[in-house]
Amino acid sequence: MKTAPLDLNTLAAASIHEVKNLLGQLTLSLDSIAEIGCPGAEASISGARFACRRIVDRLSEMLTLYKLEGGHLAPSIDAHSPIDFLEDLMLEAQTLTAGRLKIDLQQDSAPPFWFFDRELAQSALMNALHNALGFARTRITLSAAQDGDFLVFRVADDGPGFPPALLNDNFDAPRASQQGTGLGLYFANSVAQVHQNKGRIGKVKLANAGGAVFSLLLP
């Protein structure tokens, strides 16, 4: 009996999904250890939990890109409150930073609702948040505001800022550097571009203003 040819892409996607689930179980175990309390090991446990979360999120990005580029995933655009969305992101940031950094929230200019894929937007902003946690000195600022025909989510930190070469990138492909593979920015740009409205297409912008500023613009 002749076997069907092996689809390496599907196999890789299935393996990534399995590893992601295993890392999720490991994170839950670390959460349990933290609740029990291990004197002197708090920092190590916190670091391990953050590393697990970052790996899980990166694997999720790879799975989402696989589905988007294969035409297996259509964005689920619906009405959401940017303020509620941002508050949930702030709670996640506070958990990840474990009190090491101050998290500021700016939402006065946010519209009452906007149409976007909440899960995809959260994944894109979580990657930006992870980067900010790695480079911020004392604080991270999360904000949402309407700018013309776009809703703009921003993640800003008071670290050294983005490398100049990165500011001019169009994020049309992952590019390896000393800062990583570039997969996170490519993913965020892909998420932005699946948001389209009346000929307008979402986009990602990077800037340096007292630190790194990541912006996700959704039409």
C-alpha positions in Angstrom: 0.0 0.0 0.0 1.4 3.3 -1.1 1.5 6.0 1.6 0.7 9.6 0.9 3.6 12.0 0.6 4.6 13.7 3.9 3.5 17.3 4.1 6.4 18.9 6.0 4.5 22.2 6.5 1.5 20.5 8.1 3.8 18.3 10.2 5.8 21.4 11.4 2.5 23.2 12.2 1.3 20.2 14.2 4.6 20.0 16.1 4.6 23.7 16.9 1.1 23.3 18.3 2.2 20.4 20.5 5.2 22.2 21.8 3.1 25.3 22.5 0.7 23.2 24.6 3.5 21.6 26.5 5.0 25.0 27.3 1.6 26.1 28.5 1.5 23.2 30.9 5.0 24.2 32.1 3.8 27.8 32.7 0.9 26.5 34.8 3.4 24.5 36.9 5.6 27.5 37.4 2.5 29.5 38.5 1.7 26.8 41.1 5.3 26.9 42.4 5.1 30.7 42.7 1.8 30.4 44.7 3.3 27.9 47.1 6.4 30.1 47.6 10.1 29.3 47.2 12.1 31.7 49.3 15.0 33.1 47.3 13.8 31.7 44.0 11.1 34.3 43.1 13.3 36.1 40.5 14.3 32.8 38.8 10.7 31.6 38.7 9.5 34.9 37.3 12.2 34.8 34.6 11.2 31.3 33.7 7.6 32.2 33.4 8.3 35.1 31.2 10.6 33.0 29.0 7.8 30.3 28.6 5.2 33.0 27.8 7.5 34.5 25.2 8.1 31.2 23.5 4.4 30.3 23.5 3.6 33.7 21.9 6.3 33.2 19.3 5.0 29.8 18.4 1.5 31.2 18.2 2.7 33.8 15.8 4.3 31.1 13.6 1.0 29.1 13.6 -1.0 32.2 12.7 1.3 33.1 9.9 1.1 29.6 8.5 -2.7 29.8 8.5 -2.8 33.4 7.1 -0.4 32.8 4.3 -2.0 29.4 3.5 -5.4 31.0 3.3 -6.7 28.9 6.2 -7.5 31.9 8.5 -9.7 34.8 7.8 -9.7 37.7 10.3 -12.6 37.9 12.6 -13.5 41.6 12.4 -16.0 42.8 15.0 -16.8 45.8 17.2 -14.6 46.0 20.3 -13.9 48.7 23.0 -10.3 49.9 22.6 -10.4 51.0 26.2 -11.4 47.5 27.5 -8.8 45.9 25.1 -6.1 48.2 26.4 -7.0 47.6 30.1 -6.7 43.8 29.5 -3.3 44.4 27.9 -2.2 46.5 30.9 -3.1 43.7 33.3 -1.1 41.3 31.2 1.8 43.7 31.3 1.6 44.1 35.0 1.7 40.3 35.4 4.7 39.9 33.2 6.7 42.7 34.7 6.1 41.5 38.3 6.4 45.0 39.7 9.8 45.7 38.1 8.4 48.4 35.8 5.7 51.0 36.0 2.9 50.5 33.5 1.1 53.7 32.3 -2.2 53.8 30.5 -3.3 56.6 28.1 -6.8 56.1 26.7 -8.5 59.6 26.8 -8.4 59.9 23.0 -9.6 56.3 22.3 -12.9 56.0 20.4 -15.8 54.1 22.2 -15.5 51.2 19.8 -13.7 50.1 16.7 -13.9 47.1 14.3 -10.8 44.8 14.5 -9.8 41.3 15.2 -9.2 41.3 18.9 -7.1 38.1 19.1 -4.8 39.1 16.2 -4.3 42.6 17.5 -3.5 41.3 21.0 -0.9 38.9 19.6 0.8 41.7 17.6 0.9 44.0 20.7 2.1 41.2 23.0 5.2 40.9 20.9 5.8 44.6 21.1 5.2 44.4 24.9 7.7 41.6 25.2 10.3 43.8 23.5 9.5 46.7 25.7 9.9 44.6 28.8 13.3 43.6 27.7 14.6 47.1 27.1 12.6 49.5 29.3 14.5 51.1 32.1 11.6 52.2 34.4 8.3 52.4 32.6 6.1 51.2 29.7 3.2 53.3 28.3 0.2 51.7 26.6 -2.1 54.0 24.6 -5.0 54.0 22.2 -6.2 56.9 20.1 -8.0 57.7 16.9 -5.9 59.4 14.3 -8.0 60.3 11.3 -9.4 57.1 9.8 -7.2 54.9 11.9 -7.2 53.5 15.4 -3.7 53.6 16.8 -2.4 51.3 19.5 1.0 52.2 20.9 3.5 50.5 23.1 6.3 52.9 24.3 9.2 52.4 26.7 12.0 54.5 28.1 14.8 52.3 26.9 17.5 52.9 24.3 15.1 52.9 21.3 15.0 51.0 18.0 18.2 50.6 15.9 18.2 53.3 13.1 18.2 50.7 10.4 15.0 49.1 11.7 13.1 52.4 11.5 13.2 52.4 7.7 12.2 48.7 7.3 8.9 47.9 5.6 8.7 44.5 7.5 7.8 42.6 4.3 10.0 39.6 5.4 11.7 38.5 8.6 15.3 39.7 8.8 17.8 38.2 11.3 19.8 40.6 13.4 21.5 40.8 16.8 18.0 41.7 18.1 16.4 38.5 16.8 14.8 37.0 13.7 12.5 39.9 12.9 9.6 37.5 13.0 7.6 39.5 15.5 7.6 42.7 13.4 6.8 40.7 10.2 3.9 39.1 12.1 2.6 42.4 13.4 2.8 43.9 9.9 0.9 40.9 8.5 -1.8 41.3 11.2 -2.0 45.0 10.4 -2.4 44.3 6.7 -5.3 41.9 7.0 -7.3 44.8 8.5 -8.7 46.7 5.5 -11.5 49.2 5.3 -12.6 51.2 2.3 -9.3 50.9 0.5 -7.3 51.7 3.7 -4.8 49.0 4.9 -3.5 48.6 8.4 0.2 49.2 9.0 3.0 49.2 11.6 5.2 52.1 12.5 8.3 52.4 14.6 9.7 55.5 16.1 12.1 56.7 18.8 10.8 59.3 21.2 12.5 59.1 24.6 12.7 55.3 23.9 11.1 52.9 21.5 7.5 53.5 20.2 5.7 50.7 18.4 2.4 51.7 16.7 -0.2 49.4 15.3 -2.6 51.3 13.0 -5.9 49.7 12.1 -8.3 51.3 9.6 
